[in-house]
Amino acid sequence: MSRRPRLAVFKFASCDGCQVSILNLGEAFLALAEQVDVVHFLEATSRSEDGPYDLALVEGSISTQRDVERIRRIRENAAQLITIGACATAGGIQALRNAGNLDAWRAHVYPHPEWVEALSTSTPVSDHVRVDTEIHGCPVDEMQVLRVVARALLGARPDLPGASVCLECKRRGNVCVMVTRQIPCMGPVTRAGCGAICPSLGRDCYACFGPADDPNVEALASRFADLGLRRRSVARRLRSITGFSPEFRRVADHLEGDDG
């Protein structure tokens, strides 16, 4: 009898939302568990075995020196490593500290800041080890995870979308909130995958899925300025959930360098 592929799911600095999304697959996850050997997934089971792993899913950003050492060990023991979610792929909300003074924040928040071990930055996994595939989202779309895992186990390449949320709005028949209601929306530069949830409810996109392929962030920033946002307000929008992505960070850095 052939050995089932060994699957492991790991957490770093994150809220666990992407792991919960996987569990939300319900019966589909149970069917997957019949095809693979889930040897480490502390959100779902107390079972925890060392590598090697055929496939490792990693949630969360790298925020401490221990994280750096641990992700390197995981990489050494994983045939394929897939990052899941905004924290693992772009540093997440916690990457907001990258533009500030960590020591000052730590002293202000904690009564004993010397007890808090943290790097000066919160960074995506790909800044530290080679990543085979990135699944974006905050949280990830569980069906994307299932499809990527299935294709990885079959030796096929992932088929994740690269177009913007605007395409999903068109498919759902949404009226553009930026055109009709003058609401600044990140949809034109944000990767599809969420199903345009926020614009479908009359809200602007928050860029949960990170930059789309080849986004024109400068043009969108200019459009936001036309809608009345000051440069710093535009920069704050770019520095949100996936703000440490190079495409967003570069424009935000430029805008915050101006006093307007």
QUIMO-V202432 format. One record per helix or strand of 3 or more residues. SS is the DSSP state (helix for helix, strand for strand). FROM is the first residue (numbers start at 1). TO is the last residue. Records with the same first field share a line. If there is no record, write none. Layout:
# QUIMO-V202432
SS=FROM-TO / FROM-TO
This chain:
# QUIMO-V202432
strand=5-11 / 36-41 / 53-59 / 78-84 / 133-135
helix=17-23 / 27-35 / 65-76 / 86-90 / 93-99 / 102-109 / 113-115 / 125-127 / 142-153 / 165-172 / 177-180 / 186-189 / 197-200 / 217-226 / 231-238 / 246-256
